[in-house]
Amino acid sequence: MNSNESLCDIGFIGLGVMGKNLVLNLADNGYSIAAFDLDHEKVLGAIEQDKQENKSDIARVHGCSSYTELLSRLKAPHLIVLSVPAGNPVDQVCENLIGGGIKPDDIVIDTGNSLWVDTVAREKKYKSNFILFSSAVSGGEVGARYGPSLMPSGAPYAWTRVKPIWEAIAA
């Protein structure tokens, strides 16, 4: 990041159909997004779609090429949304965030509809690394883009940070 760029509000990992549409929804609601996906073409696609729909030269979605870069582009404490498949991919991303420098007061939101027992186990496993918050997302591609049904759960502290964002983008 160069010194002329300001820090982003939200980090977002996973720009498949649901992730990309959630990113665009967040951008439409005034949030700046640092975006990462293992498939960098998905990041470029989200940036391009945002430029076309936004019809502005002001970038709202900023591509990142690593977890470390994503973390460095965020306001602290970091708020990171995951839209990756449930199961092992969630743990892989969590481990990569730990390697990238995530802090204990940072919040990671898993939107991948993980099995609740997996979420409970992750809360315990990662509690010294970051705060895990869970939020199921319903409504498909169009819902994610224009107003999903969100079912949040997790630590009350995390909810105080997540609530205004989720209320802004929800149906």
C-alpha positions as CSV (number, residue, x, y, z in Angstrom):
1,M,0.0,0.0,0.0
2,N,1.4,3.4,-0.8
3,S,1.0,6.3,1.6
4,N,-1.7,7.9,-0.5
5,E,-4.1,5.1,0.1
6,S,-6.2,5.0,3.2
7,L,-6.9,1.9,5.2
8,C,-9.9,-0.3,4.4
9,D,-12.8,-0.9,6.8
10,I,-13.2,-4.6,6.1
11,G,-11.0,-7.5,4.8
12,F,-12.8,-10.1,2.7
13,I,-11.5,-13.5,1.8
14,G,-13.2,-15.6,-0.8
15,L,-14.8,-14.0,-3.9
16,G,-16.9,-16.8,-5.3
17,V,-20.5,-16.1,-6.1
18,M,-21.6,-15.3,-2.6
19,G,-18.4,-13.6,-1.5
20,K,-18.2,-11.2,-4.5
21,N,-21.8,-10.2,-4.1
22,L,-21.4,-9.6,-0.4
23,V,-18.3,-7.4,-1.2
24,L,-20.3,-5.4,-3.7
25,N,-23.1,-5.0,-1.2
26,L,-20.7,-3.8,1.5
27,A,-19.2,-1.3,-1.0
28,D,-22.6,0.0,-1.9
29,N,-23.2,0.6,1.8
30,G,-20.1,2.8,2.2
31,Y,-17.5,0.4,3.3
32,S,-14.0,0.1,1.7
33,I,-12.9,-3.5,1.2
34,A,-9.5,-5.2,1.1
35,A,-10.2,-8.3,-1.0
36,F,-8.3,-11.6,-1.3
37,D,-9.0,-14.9,-3.1
38,L,-6.6,-17.7,-4.0
39,D,-7.8,-17.1,-7.6
40,H,-6.6,-13.6,-8.2
41,E,-8.9,-13.4,-11.3
42,K,-11.9,-13.4,-9.0
43,V,-10.4,-10.4,-7.2
44,L,-9.9,-8.5,-10.5
45,G,-13.4,-9.4,-11.5
46,A,-14.9,-8.0,-8.3
47,I,-12.9,-4.8,-8.7
48,E,-14.0,-4.4,-12.3
49,Q,-17.6,-5.1,-11.6
50,D,-17.5,-2.5,-8.8
51,K,-16.0,0.1,-11.1
52,Q,-18.6,-0.5,-13.7
53,E,-21.6,-0.4,-11.3
54,N,-20.2,2.4,-9.2
55,K,-19.4,4.6,-12.2
56,S,-16.8,6.4,-10.1
57,D,-13.1,6.7,-10.2
58,I,-13.0,6.2,-6.4
59,A,-12.0,2.6,-5.7
60,R,-14.1,0.8,-3.1
61,V,-12.7,-2.7,-3.5
62,H,-8.9,-3.1,-3.2
63,G,-7.2,-6.3,-4.3
64,C,-4.6,-8.0,-2.1
65,S,-2.2,-10.7,-3.2
66,S,-1.6,-12.2,0.3
67,Y,-3.0,-12.6,3.8
68,T,-0.2,-10.3,5.1
69,E,-1.1,-7.6,2.6
70,L,-4.8,-7.9,3.4
71,L,-4.1,-7.4,7.1
72,S,-1.7,-4.5,6.4
73,R,-4.5,-2.7,4.5
74,L,-7.1,-2.8,7.3
75,K,-7.9,-0.4,10.1
76,A,-7.1,-1.9,13.5
77,P,-8.6,-3.8,15.1
78,H,-9.1,-5.8,12.0
79,L,-12.5,-7.1,10.8
80,I,-12.2,-10.0,8.3
81,V,-15.1,-11.8,6.6
82,L,-14.6,-15.3,5.2
83,S,-16.7,-16.6,2.4
84,V,-15.0,-19.9,1.9
85,P,-16.4,-23.5,1.9
86,A,-17.1,-24.9,5.3
87,G,-14.7,-27.4,6.8
88,N,-10.9,-27.6,6.2
89,P,-10.8,-24.4,4.0
90,V,-11.9,-22.3,7.0
91,D,-9.1,-23.7,9.1
92,Q,-6.6,-23.2,6.3
93,V,-7.5,-19.5,6.1
94,C,-7.4,-19.1,9.9
95,E,-3.9,-20.6,10.0
96,N,-2.8,-18.3,7.1
97,L,-4.2,-15.3,9.0
98,I,-2.2,-16.3,12.1
99,G,0.9,-16.5,9.9
100,G,0.0,-13.1,8.4
101,G,0.0,-11.4,11.7
102,I,-3.6,-11.4,13.0
103,K,-4.1,-10.0,16.5
104,P,-6.2,-11.3,19.5
105,D,-8.7,-8.4,19.3
106,D,-9.2,-8.9,15.5
107,I,-12.5,-10.4,14.5
108,V,-12.9,-13.1,11.8
109,I,-16.5,-13.7,10.6
110,D,-17.1,-17.1,9.1
111,T,-20.0,-16.9,6.6
112,G,-19.6,-20.3,5.1
113,N,-22.4,-22.0,7.1
114,S,-20.0,-24.2,9.1
115,L,-21.4,-26.9,11.2
116,W,-22.1,-25.4,14.6
117,V,-19.9,-28.0,16.5
118,D,-17.0,-27.0,14.1
119,T,-17.6,-23.3,15.0
120,V,-17.5,-24.1,18.7
121,A,-14.3,-26.0,18.3
122,R,-12.7,-23.2,16.3
123,E,-13.7,-20.6,18.9
124,K,-11.7,-22.6,21.5
125,K,-8.8,-23.4,19.1
126,Y,-8.3,-19.8,18.0
127,K,-9.3,-17.8,21.1
128,S,-5.7,-16.7,21.8
129,N,-5.2,-15.6,18.1
130,F,-8.5,-13.7,17.3
131,I,-12.2,-13.6,18.0
132,L,-14.2,-15.9,15.8
133,F,-17.7,-14.8,14.9
134,S,-20.2,-16.9,12.9
135,S,-22.9,-15.6,10.6
136,A,-25.0,-17.8,8.3
137,V,-25.9,-16.0,5.0
138,S,-29.1,-16.9,3.2
139,G,-30.7,-15.6,0.1
140,G,-28.4,-16.8,-2.6
141,E,-26.5,-14.7,-5.1
142,V,-29.2,-11.9,-5.4
143,G,-29.7,-11.8,-1.6
144,A,-25.9,-11.5,-1.0
145,R,-25.8,-8.6,-3.5
146,Y,-28.9,-6.7,-2.4
147,G,-29.9,-7.8,1.1
148,P,-29.2,-11.2,2.6
149,S,-30.8,-12.8,5.6
150,L,-28.0,-12.9,8.2
151,M,-28.0,-15.1,11.2
152,P,-25.1,-13.9,13.5
153,S,-23.8,-15.6,16.6
154,G,-20.7,-15.2,18.7
155,A,-19.1,-13.0,21.3
156,P,-21.0,-9.9,22.4
157,Y,-17.9,-7.7,21.9
158,A,-17.7,-8.9,18.3
159,W,-21.4,-8.2,17.8
160,T,-21.0,-4.6,18.8
161,R,-18.5,-4.2,15.9
162,V,-20.4,-6.3,13.4
163,K,-23.9,-5.1,14.1
164,P,-23.9,-1.8,12.2
165,I,-22.3,-3.4,9.2
166,W,-24.7,-6.4,9.1
167,E,-27.7,-4.1,9.6
168,A,-26.5,-1.9,6.7
169,I,-26.3,-4.8,4.2
170,A,-29.2,-7.1,5.4
171,A,-32.6,-7.5,3.9
